């Protein structure tokens, strides 16, 4: 959403519900999980950079460590670290 005007700049659909908050890393990459078992990374314009399938729904928000490692939990009972 454009902060000045409040208009939608872009949208991105997944095959499941998105219940977590996105995180934005130091390069401006938007990372979030979906109930379709995937973790997604988008550029500032909403274009898919990558996605990875984890072992279950991703309802929690992603944490970013200082070294860029992403940490996220999934409904399969695992905590994942991706770099």
Gaussian input, Z-matrix of N, CA and C with variables (Angstrom, degrees):
# hf/3-21g

backbone

0 1
 N
 C     1     B1
 C     2     B2     1     A1
 N     3     B3     2     A2     1     D1
 C     4     B4     3     A3     2     D2
 C     5     B5     4     A4     3     D3
 N     6     B6     5     A5     4     D4
 C     7     B7     6     A6     5     D5
 C     8     B8     7     A7     6     D6
 N     9     B9     8     A8     7     D7
 C    10    B10     9     A9     8     D8
 C    11    B11    10    A10     9     D9
 N    12    B12    11    A11    10    D10
 C    13    B13    12    A12    11    D11
 C    14    B14    13    A13    12    D12
 N    15    B15    14    A14    13    D13
 C    16    B16    15    A15    14    D14
 C    17    B17    16    A16    15    D15
 N    18    B18    17    A17    16    D16
 C    19    B19    18    A18    17    D17
 C    20    B20    19    A19    18    D18
 N    21    B21    20    A20    19    D19
 C    22    B22    21    A21    20    D20
 C    23    B23    22    A22    21    D21
 N    24    B24    23    A23    22    D22
 C    25    B25    24    A24    23    D23
 C    26    B26    25    A25    24    D24
 N    27    B27    26    A26    25    D25
 C    28    B28    27    A27    26    D26
 C    29    B29    28    A28    27    D27
 N    30    B30    29    A29    28    D28
 C    31    B31    30    A30    29    D29
 C    32    B32    31    A31    30    D30
 N    33    B33    32    A32    31    D31
 C    34    B34    33    A33    32    D32
 C    35    B35    34    A34    33    D33
 N    36    B36    35    A35    34    D34
 C    37    B37    36    A36    35    D35
 C    38    B38    37    A37    36    D36
 N    39    B39    38    A38    37    D37
 C    40    B40    39    A39    38    D38
 C    41    B41    40    A40    39    D39
 N    42    B42    41    A41    40    D40
 C    43    B43    42    A42    41    D41
 C    44    B44    43    A43    42    D42
 N    45    B45    44    A44    43    D43
 C    46    B46    45    A45    44    D44
 C    47    B47    46    A46    45    D45
 N    48    B48    47    A47    46    D46
 C    49    B49    48    A48    47    D47
 C    50    B50    49    A49    48    D48
 N    51    B51    50    A50    49    D49
 C    52    B52    51    A51    50    D50
 C    53    B53    52    A52    51    D51
 N    54    B54    53    A53    52    D52
 C    55    B55    54    A54    53    D53
 C    56    B56    55    A55    54    D54
 N    57    B57    56    A56    55    D55
 C    58    B58    57    A57    56    D56
 C    59    B59    58    A58    57    D57
 N    60    B60    59    A59    58    D58
 C    61    B61    60    A60    59    D59
 C    62    B62    61    A61    60    D60
 N    63    B63    62    A62    61    D61
 C    64    B64    63    A63    62    D62
 C    65    B65    64    A64    63    D63
 N    66    B66    65    A65    64    D64
 C    67    B67    66    A66    65    D65
 C    68    B68    67    A67    66    D66
 N    69    B69    68    A68    67    D67
 C    70    B70    69    A69    68    D68
 C    71    B71    70    A70    69    D69
 N    72    B72    71    A71    70    D70
 C    73    B73    72    A72    71    D71
 C    74    B74    73    A73    72    D72
 N    75    B75    74    A74    73    D73
 C    76    B76    75    A75    74    D74
 C    77    B77    76    A76    75    D75
 N    78    B78    77    A77    76    D76
 C    79    B79    78    A78    77    D77
 C    80    B80    79    A79    78    D78
 N    81    B81    80    A80    79    D79
 C    82    B82    81    A81    80    D80
 C    83    B83    82    A82    81    D81
 N    84    B84    83    A83    82    D82
 C    85    B85    84    A84    83    D83
 C    86    B86    85    A85    84    D84
 N    87    B87    86    A86    85    D85
 C    88    B88    87    A87    86    D86
 C    89    B89    88    A88    87    D87
 N    90    B90    89    A89    88    D88
 C    91    B91    90    A90    89    D89
 C    92    B92    91    A91    90    D90
 N    93    B93    92    A92    91    D91
 C    94    B94    93    A93    92    D92
 C    95    B95    94    A94    93    D93
 N    96    B96    95    A95    94    D94
 C    97    B97    96    A96    95    D95
 C    98    B98    97    A97    96    D96
 N    99    B99    98    A98    97    D97
 C   100   B100    99    A99    98    D98
 C   101   B101   100   A100    99    D99
 N   102   B102   101   A101   100   D100
 C   103   B103   102   A102   101   D101
 C   104   B104   103   A103   102   D102
 N   105   B105   104   A104   103   D103
 C   106   B106   105   A105   104   D104
 C   107   B107   106   A106   105   D105
 N   108   B108   107   A107   106   D106
 C   109   B109   108   A108   107   D107
 C   110   B110   109   A109   108   D108
 N   111   B111   110   A110   109   D109
 C   112   B112   111   A111   110   D110
 C   113   B113   112   A112   111   D111
 N   114   B114   113   A113   112   D112
 C   115   B115   114   A114   113   D113
 C   116   B116   115   A115   114   D114
 N   117   B117   116   A116   115   D115
 C   118   B118   117   A117   116   D116
 C   119   B119   118   A118   117   D117
 N   120   B120   119   A119   118   D118
 C   121   B121   120   A120   119   D119
 C   122   B122   121   A121   120   D120
 N   123   B123   122   A122   121   D121
 C   124   B124   123   A123   122   D122
 C   125   B125   124   A124   123   D123
 N   126   B126   125   A125   124   D124
 C   127   B127   126   A126   125   D125
 C   128   B128   127   A127   126   D126
 N   129   B129   128   A128   127   D127
 C   130   B130   129   A129   128   D128
 C   131   B131   130   A130   129   D129
 N   132   B132   131   A131   130   D130
 C   133   B133   132   A132   131   D131
 C   134   B134   133   A133   132   D132
 N   135   B135   134   A134   133   D133
 C   136   B136   135   A135   134   D134
 C   137   B137   136   A136   135   D135
 N   138   B138   137   A137   136   D136
 C   139   B139   138   A138   137   D137
 C   140   B140   139   A139   138   D138
 N   141   B141   140   A140   139   D139
 C   142   B142   141   A141   140   D140
 C   143   B143   142   A142   141   D141
 N   144   B144   143   A143   142   D142
 C   145   B145   144   A144   143   D143
 C   146   B146   145   A145   144   D144
 N   147   B147   146   A146   145   D145
 C   148   B148   147   A147   146   D146
 C   149   B149   148   A148   147   D147
 N   150   B150   149   A149   148   D148
 C   151   B151   150   A150   149   D149
 C   152   B152   151   A151   150   D150
 N   153   B153   152   A152   151   D151
 C   154   B154   153   A153   152   D152
 C   155   B155   154   A154   153   D153
 N   156   B156   155   A155   154   D154
 C   157   B157   156   A156   155   D155
 C   158   B158   157   A157   156   D156
 N   159   B159   158   A158   157   D157
 C   160   B160   159   A159   158   D158
 C   161   B161   160   A160   159   D159
 N   162   B162   161   A161   160   D160
 C   163   B163   162   A162   161   D161
 C   164   B164   163   A163   162   D162
 N   165   B165   164   A164   163   D163
 C   166   B166   165   A165   164   D164
 C   167   B167   166   A166   165   D165
 N   168   B168   167   A167   166   D166
 C   169   B169   168   A168   167   D167
 C   170   B170   169   A169   168   D168
 N   171   B171   170   A170   169   D169
 C   172   B172   171   A171   170   D170
 C   173   B173   172   A172   171   D171
 N   174   B174   173   A173   172   D172
 C   175   B175   174   A174   173   D173
 C   176   B176   175   A175   174   D174
 N   177   B177   176   A176   175   D175
 C   178   B178   177   A177   176   D176
 C   179   B179   178   A178   177   D177
 N   180   B180   179   A179   178   D178
 C   181   B181   180   A180   179   D179
 C   182   B182   181   A181   180   D180
 N   183   B183   182   A182   181   D181
 C   184   B184   183   A183   182   D182
 C   185   B185   184   A184   183   D183
 N   186   B186   185   A185   184   D184
 C   187   B187   186   A186   185   D185
 C   188   B188   187   A187   186   D186
 N   189   B189   188   A188   187   D187
 C   190   B190   189   A189   188   D188
 C   191   B191   190   A190   189   D189
 N   192   B192   191   A191   190   D190
 C   193   B193   192   A192   191   D191
 C   194   B194   193   A193   192   D192
 N   195   B195   194   A194   193   D193
 C   196   B196   195   A195   194   D194
 C   197   B197   196   A196   195   D195
 N   198   B198   197   A197   196   D196
 C   199   B199   198   A198   197   D197
 C   200   B200   199   A199   198   D198
 N   201   B201   200   A200   199   D199
 C   202   B202   201   A201   200   D200
 C   203   B203   202   A202   201   D201
 N   204   B204   203   A203   202   D202
 C   205   B205   204   A204   203   D203
 C   206   B206   205   A205   204   D204
 N   207   B207   206   A206   205   D205
 C   208   B208   207   A207   206   D206
 C   209   B209   208   A208   207   D207
 N   210   B210   209   A209   208   D208
 C   211   B211   210   A210   209   D209
 C   212   B212   211   A211   210   D210
 N   213   B213   212   A212   211   D211
 C   214   B214   213   A213   212   D212
 C   215   B215   214   A214   213   D213
 N   216   B216   215   A215   214   D214
 C   217   B217   216   A216   215   D215
 C   218   B218   217   A217   216   D216
 N   219   B219   218   A218   217   D217
 C   220   B220   219   A219   218   D218
 C   221   B221   220   A220   219   D219
 N   222   B222   221   A221   220   D220
 C   223   B223   222   A222   221   D221
 C   224   B224   223   A223   222   D222
 N   225   B225   224   A224   223   D223
 C   226   B226   225   A225   224   D224
 C   227   B227   226   A226   225   D225
 N   228   B228   227   A227   226   D226
 C   229   B229   228   A228   227   D227
 C   230   B230   229   A229   228   D228
 N   231   B231   230   A230   229   D229
 C   232   B232   231   A231   230   D230
 C   233   B233   232   A232   231   D231
 N   234   B234   233   A233   232   D232
 C   235   B235   234   A234   233   D233
 C   236   B236   235   A235   234   D234
 N   237   B237   236   A236   235   D235
 C   238   B238   237   A237   236   D236
 C   239   B239   238   A238   237   D237
 N   240   B240   239   A239   238   D238
 C   241   B241   240   A240   239   D239
 C   242   B242   241   A241   240   D240
 N   243   B243   242   A242   241   D241
 C   244   B244   243   A243   242   D242
 C   245   B245   244   A244   243   D243
 N   246   B246   245   A245   244   D244
 C   247   B247   246   A246   245   D245
 C   248   B248   247   A247   246   D246

   B1=1.4471
   B2=1.5289
   B3=1.3148
   B4=1.4603
   B5=1.5233
   B6=1.3288
   B7=1.4626
   B8=1.5265
   B9=1.3223
   B10=1.4591
   B11=1.5275
   B12=1.3364
   B13=1.4598
   B14=1.5248
   B15=1.3446
   B16=1.4633
   B17=1.5136
   B18=1.3364
   B19=1.4622
   B20=1.5343
   B21=1.3233
   B22=1.4612
   B23=1.5258
   B24=1.3320
   B25=1.4701
   B26=1.5204
   B27=1.3397
   B28=1.4565
   B29=1.5179
   B30=1.3418
   B31=1.4662
   B32=1.5103
   B33=1.3234
   B34=1.4537
   B35=1.5234
   B36=1.3119
   B37=1.4677
   B38=1.5187
   B39=1.3273
   B40=1.4504
   B41=1.5266
   B42=1.3185
   B43=1.4626
   B44=1.5262
   B45=1.3286
   B46=1.4604
   B47=1.5125
   B48=1.3280
   B49=1.4580
   B50=1.5214
   B51=1.3138
   B52=1.4637
   B53=1.5258
   B54=1.3420
   B55=1.4606
   B56=1.5208
   B57=1.3288
   B58=1.4578
   B59=1.5224
   B60=1.3086
   B61=1.4621
   B62=1.5194
   B63=1.3203
   B64=1.4655
   B65=1.5266
   B66=1.3158
   B67=1.4560
   B68=1.5257
   B69=1.3245
   B70=1.4624
   B71=1.5240
   B72=1.3386
   B73=1.4631
   B74=1.5294
   B75=1.3207
   B76=1.4674
   B77=1.5291
   B78=1.3384
   B79=1.4703
   B80=1.5313
   B81=1.3345
   B82=1.4579
   B83=1.5175
   B84=1.3334
   B85=1.4605
   B86=1.5174
   B87=1.3304
   B88=1.4552
   B89=1.5297
   B90=1.3364
   B91=1.4643
   B92=1.5232
   B93=1.3427
   B94=1.4609
   B95=1.5186
   B96=1.3150
   B97=1.4510
   B98=1.5083
   B99=1.3334
   B100=1.4519
   B101=1.5265
   B102=1.3166
   B103=1.4560
   B104=1.5322
   B105=1.3198
   B106=1.4666
   B107=1.5337
   B108=1.3457
   B109=1.4631
   B110=1.5292
   B111=1.3185
   B112=1.4595
   B113=1.5235
   B114=1.3300
   B115=1.4544
   B116=1.5177
   B117=1.3269
   B118=1.4626
   B119=1.5165
   B120=1.3253
   B121=1.4619
   B122=1.5242
   B123=1.3284
   B124=1.4603
   B125=1.5148
   B126=1.3365
   B127=1.4628
   B128=1.5262
   B129=1.3159
   B130=1.4694
   B131=1.5224
   B132=1.3394
   B133=1.4572
   B134=1.5235
   B135=1.3422
   B136=1.4545
   B137=1.5136
   B138=1.3219
   B139=1.4715
   B140=1.5265
   B141=1.3379
   B142=1.4535
   B143=1.5195
   B144=1.3291
   B145=1.4629
   B146=1.5242
   B147=1.3374
   B148=1.4576
   B149=1.5134
   B150=1.3406
   B151=1.4534
   B152=1.5191
   B153=1.3187
   B154=1.4555
   B155=1.5251
   B156=1.3359
   B157=1.4555
   B158=1.5208
   B159=1.3320
   B160=1.4509
   B161=1.5249
   B162=1.3337
   B163=1.4599
   B164=1.5109
   B165=1.3199
   B166=1.4567
   B167=1.5140
   B168=1.3391
   B169=1.4642
   B170=1.5275
   B171=1.3266
   B172=1.4589
   B173=1.5223
   B174=1.3209
   B175=1.4583
   B176=1.5199
   B177=1.3310
   B178=1.4620
   B179=1.5188
   B180=1.3051
   B181=1.4554
   B182=1.5239
   B183=1.3077
   B184=1.4590
   B185=1.5247
   B186=1.3282
   B187=1.4609
   B188=1.5216
   B189=1.3374
   B190=1.4642
   B191=1.5216
   B192=1.3382
   B193=1.4651
   B194=1.5270
   B195=1.3229
   B196=1.4658
   B197=1.5330
   B198=1.3336
   B199=1.4667
   B200=1.5319
   B201=1.3469
   B202=1.4526
   B203=1.5148
   B204=1.3314
   B205=1.4528
   B206=1.5220
   B207=1.3321
   B208=1.4579
   B209=1.5214
   B210=1.3153
   B211=1.4568
   B212=1.5142
   B213=1.3439
   B214=1.4555
   B215=1.5267
   B216=1.3120
   B217=1.4597
   B218=1.5129
   B219=1.3330
   B220=1.4578
   B221=1.5284
   B222=1.3291
   B223=1.4596
   B224=1.5234
   B225=1.3160
   B226=1.4679
   B227=1.5257
   B228=1.3399
   B229=1.4507
   B230=1.5152
   B231=1.3226
   B232=1.4591
   B233=1.5280
   B234=1.3233
   B235=1.4561
   B236=1.5104
   B237=1.3171
   B238=1.4651
   B239=1.5257
   B240=1.3247
   B241=1.4653
   B242=1.5209
   B243=1.3346
   B244=1.4742
   B245=1.5117
   B246=1.3241
   B247=1.4633
   B248=1.5137
   A1=107.97
   A2=116.28
   A3=121.81
   A4=108.49
   A5=116.60
   A6=121.38
   A7=112.60
   A8=117.61
   A9=120.54
   A10=112.54
   A11=116.86
   A12=119.77
   A13=114.21
   A14=117.03
   A15=120.05
   A16=113.89
   A17=117.47
   A18=120.29
   A19=110.79
   A20=115.73
   A21=122.03
   A22=108.64
   A23=117.12
   A24=122.19
   A25=111.21
   A26=117.42
   A27=121.91
   A28=109.68
   A29=115.01
   A30=123.05
   A31=107.83
   A32=115.89
   A33=121.16
   A34=107.76
   A35=117.21
   A36=121.89
   A37=111.03
   A38=115.82
   A39=122.53
   A40=107.64
   A41=116.70
   A42=120.70
   A43=112.04
   A44=117.21
   A45=121.46
   A46=110.31
   A47=115.14
   A48=119.90
   A49=110.41
   A50=115.93
   A51=122.21
   A52=106.48
   A53=115.73
   A54=120.95
   A55=112.39
   A56=117.22
   A57=120.75
   A58=110.77
   A59=114.92
   A60=120.34
   A61=108.94
   A62=117.69
   A63=118.96
   A64=110.30
   A65=114.87
   A66=121.37
   A67=106.54
   A68=115.82
   A69=120.95
   A70=107.01
   A71=116.21
   A72=119.26
   A73=110.86
   A74=116.28
   A75=121.54
   A76=113.12
   A77=117.94
   A78=121.47
   A79=112.19
   A80=116.62
   A81=119.99
   A82=113.72
   A83=117.71
   A84=121.61
   A85=109.34
   A86=116.63
   A87=123.39
   A88=107.83
   A89=117.04
   A90=121.75
   A91=108.58
   A92=116.02
   A93=120.65
   A94=109.56
   A95=115.81
   A96=121.69
   A97=111.58
   A98=115.16
   A99=121.91
   A100=109.65
   A101=115.49
   A102=120.24
   A103=111.74
   A104=117.46
   A105=120.60
   A106=110.88
   A107=116.54
   A108=124.87
   A109=114.01
   A110=119.06
   A111=121.94
   A112=111.84
   A113=114.13
   A114=122.55
   A115=105.92
   A116=117.04
   A117=122.71
   A118=110.88
   A119=115.52
   A120=122.64
   A121=107.68
   A122=115.78
   A123=122.48
   A124=109.60
   A125=115.90
   A126=118.26
   A127=109.18
   A128=116.95
   A129=121.91
   A130=113.56
   A131=116.52
   A132=121.07
   A133=112.85
   A134=117.14
   A135=121.11
   A136=114.53
   A137=118.12
   A138=122.39
   A139=109.28
   A140=116.01
   A141=121.73
   A142=110.87
   A143=116.53
   A144=122.21
   A145=110.15
   A146=115.75
   A147=121.45
   A148=109.56
   A149=114.58
   A150=121.26
   A151=107.20
   A152=115.95
   A153=121.68
   A154=108.42
   A155=114.92
   A156=120.14
   A157=108.99
   A158=115.69
   A159=121.29
   A160=108.30
   A161=118.01
   A162=121.11
   A163=116.64
   A164=118.63
   A165=121.23
   A166=110.81
   A167=114.37
   A168=119.74
   A169=110.06
   A170=115.89
   A171=121.25
   A172=107.34
   A173=115.30
   A174=121.30
   A175=112.37
   A176=116.94
   A177=120.59
   A178=111.05
   A179=115.15
   A180=120.49
   A181=109.76
   A182=115.40
   A183=122.82
   A184=109.10
   A185=116.59
   A186=122.22
   A187=107.92
   A188=116.02
   A189=121.62
   A190=108.49
   A191=116.41
   A192=122.00
   A193=110.07
   A194=118.20
   A195=120.95
   A196=113.92
   A197=117.76
   A198=120.22
   A199=113.10
   A200=116.77
   A201=121.09
   A202=114.82
   A203=118.52
   A204=121.34
   A205=109.53
   A206=116.22
   A207=122.39
   A208=108.86
   A209=117.17
   A210=122.61
   A211=108.68
   A212=116.45
   A213=120.23
   A214=109.62
   A215=115.78
   A216=121.65
   A217=110.49
   A218=115.78
   A219=121.43
   A220=108.79
   A221=115.13
   A222=120.67
   A223=113.59
   A224=118.58
   A225=120.63
   A226=111.46
   A227=117.10
   A228=121.68
   A229=114.73
   A230=117.73
   A231=121.34
   A232=111.39
   A233=114.15
   A234=122.17
   A235=106.27
   A236=116.62
   A237=122.59
   A238=110.26
   A239=115.80
   A240=122.95
   A241=106.77
   A242=116.45
   A243=121.29
   A244=108.60
   A245=115.36
   A246=119.46
   A247=109.53
   D1=133.34
   D2=176.97
   D3=-69.89
   D4=122.80
   D5=-175.62
   D6=-63.41
   D7=-36.09
   D8=-176.60
   D9=-74.75
   D10=-44.51
   D11=-173.50
   D12=-102.24
   D13=-19.42
   D14=-177.76
   D15=79.99
   D16=7.90
   D17=179.84
   D18=-85.78
   D19=151.61
   D20=179.08
   D21=-72.94
   D22=126.31
   D23=179.37
   D24=-88.59
   D25=-38.49
   D26=177.56
   D27=-162.55
   D28=164.50
   D29=176.18
   D30=-134.38
   D31=153.29
   D32=176.74
   D33=-139.37
   D34=126.91
   D35=-178.44
   D36=-102.06
   D37=144.41
   D38=172.29
   D39=-119.31
   D40=173.42
   D41=-179.76
   D42=-83.86
   D43=2.01
   D44=178.50
   D45=-141.13
   D46=177.02
   D47=178.19
   D48=-72.34
   D49=147.42
   D50=174.56
   D51=-106.46
   D52=111.87
   D53=-176.89
   D54=-110.07
   D55=-11.85
   D56=-177.13
   D57=-95.83
   D58=160.80
   D59=173.44
   D60=-81.93
   D61=145.34
   D62=176.46
   D63=-77.70
   D64=160.30
   D65=171.92
   D66=-121.93
   D67=146.85
   D68=177.95
   D69=-116.60
   D70=122.99
   D71=-178.60
   D72=-83.44
   D73=-177.21
   D74=-174.60
   D75=-65.78
   D76=-19.51
   D77=178.32
   D78=-93.34
   D79=-0.50
   D80=-178.98
   D81=89.56
   D82=8.31
   D83=178.16
   D84=-75.48
   D85=131.54
   D86=179.01
   D87=-95.20
   D88=122.97
   D89=-177.56
   D90=-122.51
   D91=134.04
   D92=179.80
   D93=-156.86
   D94=161.23
   D95=177.79
   D96=-108.26
   D97=164.18
   D98=-179.38
   D99=-136.51
   D100=160.43
   D101=175.65
   D102=-76.82
   D103=8.15
   D104=171.29
   D105=-92.71
   D106=14.53
   D107=176.94
   D108=73.94
   D109=12.23
   D110=-178.94
   D111=-111.45
   D112=146.43
   D113=168.72
   D114=-103.56
   D115=130.45
   D116=-174.48
   D117=-115.67
   D118=149.32
   D119=171.71
   D120=-129.75
   D121=127.27
   D122=-179.29
   D123=-121.45
   D124=151.67
   D125=173.48
   D126=-82.04
   D127=-179.81
   D128=-176.53
   D129=-61.37
   D130=-21.76
   D131=-179.80
   D132=-95.78
   D133=7.75
   D134=177.79
   D135=82.85
   D136=13.71
   D137=178.69
   D138=-87.36
   D139=137.81
   D140=-179.74
   D141=-66.31
   D142=124.50
   D143=174.00
   D144=-93.87
   D145=-44.98
   D146=176.53
   D147=-164.27
   D148=163.14
   D149=170.52
   D150=-145.76
   D151=150.38
   D152=179.21
   D153=-136.29
   D154=136.17
   D155=178.86
   D156=-86.60
   D157=126.04
   D158=175.86
   D159=-103.84
   D160=-173.58
   D161=-171.63
   D162=-86.05
   D163=6.49
   D164=-179.58
   D165=-177.72
   D166=178.13
   D167=177.57
   D168=-54.14
   D169=147.12
   D170=177.19
   D171=-114.80
   D172=101.35
   D173=-178.90
   D174=-102.17
   D175=-14.99
   D176=-176.68
   D177=-93.86
   D178=157.52
   D179=177.04
   D180=-76.76
   D181=156.42
   D182=-179.51
   D183=-87.84
   D184=142.83
   D185=172.49
   D186=-108.79
   D187=141.98
   D188=179.28
   D189=-114.55
   D190=122.77
   D191=177.52
   D192=-81.01
   D193=161.92
   D194=179.59
   D195=-55.82
   D196=-29.07
   D197=179.45
   D198=-85.81
   D199=3.53
   D200=178.39
   D201=93.24
   D202=-5.28
   D203=177.58
   D204=-64.38
   D205=135.28
   D206=177.57
   D207=-98.97
   D208=134.15
   D209=177.31
   D210=-119.80
   D211=131.25
   D212=179.71
   D213=-153.72
   D214=143.23
   D215=175.89
   D216=-97.19
   D217=152.35
   D218=178.36
   D219=-129.94
   D220=165.33
   D221=-177.36
   D222=-71.32
   D223=0.23
   D224=174.74
   D225=-85.98
   D226=3.17
   D227=177.69
   D228=87.03
   D229=10.55
   D230=-179.18
   D231=-111.06
   D232=149.63
   D233=168.29
   D234=-102.82
   D235=127.44
   D236=-177.13
   D237=-106.42
   D238=142.05
   D239=172.71
   D240=-120.42
   D241=122.62
   D242=-179.20
   D243=-124.09
   D244=136.92
   D245=178.69
   D246=-129.97

